[in-house]
């Protein structure tokens, strides 16, 4: 399952690492857009398989951020 950015912005903080178990609605990372912090949540339970961004990266809307399995 892929977690995508809902809006363009900058990755402010990544709160998980590869191998972490997450539950639905757990906070995964924070994107800053227009001076607002926007938390990104897990849409289902799973394990973090891959993190496709780094802190301070600029992301586009719909860009894949994290892959869960």
C-alpha positions as CSV (number, residue, x, y, z in Angstrom):
1,X,0.0,0.0,0.0
2,X,1.4,3.4,-1.0
3,X,0.9,6.5,1.1
4,X,0.9,9.6,-1.1
5,X,1.2,13.3,-0.5
6,X,-2.3,15.0,-0.5
7,X,-0.7,18.3,-1.3
8,X,2.6,19.8,-2.5
9,X,5.0,21.0,0.2
10,X,8.2,20.1,2.1
11,X,8.9,17.1,4.2
12,X,9.3,18.6,7.7
13,X,9.7,15.4,9.8
14,X,9.6,11.7,9.3
15,X,8.2,9.9,12.3
16,X,8.7,6.3,11.3
17,X,11.6,4.1,10.0
18,X,11.7,1.0,7.8
19,X,10.5,-2.1,9.7
20,X,8.2,-0.1,12.1
21,X,4.7,-1.6,12.7
22,X,2.0,1.0,12.2
23,X,-1.7,1.0,12.9
24,X,-4.4,2.8,10.9
25,X,-4.4,6.6,11.7
26,X,-0.8,6.5,13.1
27,X,1.1,9.7,12.1
28,X,3.8,8.8,9.6
29,X,5.3,12.2,8.7
30,X,4.7,15.9,8.5
31,X,4.5,18.0,5.4
32,X,4.8,21.8,5.6
33,X,2.8,23.7,3.1
34,X,2.1,27.4,3.2
35,X,3.6,27.7,6.7
36,X,1.1,25.0,7.9
37,X,2.1,21.6,9.3
38,X,0.1,18.8,7.7
39,X,0.4,15.4,9.4
40,X,0.2,12.4,7.1
41,X,-1.5,9.3,8.6
42,X,-1.4,5.6,7.8
43,X,-4.6,4.5,5.9
44,X,-4.4,0.9,7.2
45,X,-2.4,-1.3,9.6
46,X,1.0,-2.5,8.2
47,X,4.7,-2.5,8.3
48,X,6.9,0.3,6.8
49,X,8.6,-1.3,3.8
50,X,10.1,1.7,2.2
51,X,10.4,5.5,2.8
52,X,10.8,7.3,-0.6
53,X,11.5,10.8,0.7
54,X,14.0,12.5,3.1
55,X,13.4,15.3,5.5
56,X,13.6,18.7,3.7
57,X,12.6,17.1,0.4
58,X,10.1,19.0,-1.8
59,X,7.1,16.8,-2.8
60,X,4.3,17.1,-5.3
61,X,0.7,16.2,-4.8
62,X,0.1,12.5,-5.2
63,X,3.8,11.7,-4.9
64,X,4.4,8.4,-3.1
65,X,6.0,9.0,0.3
66,X,5.9,5.7,2.1
67,X,5.2,2.1,1.1
68,X,3.5,-0.2,3.7
69,X,3.1,-3.9,3.5
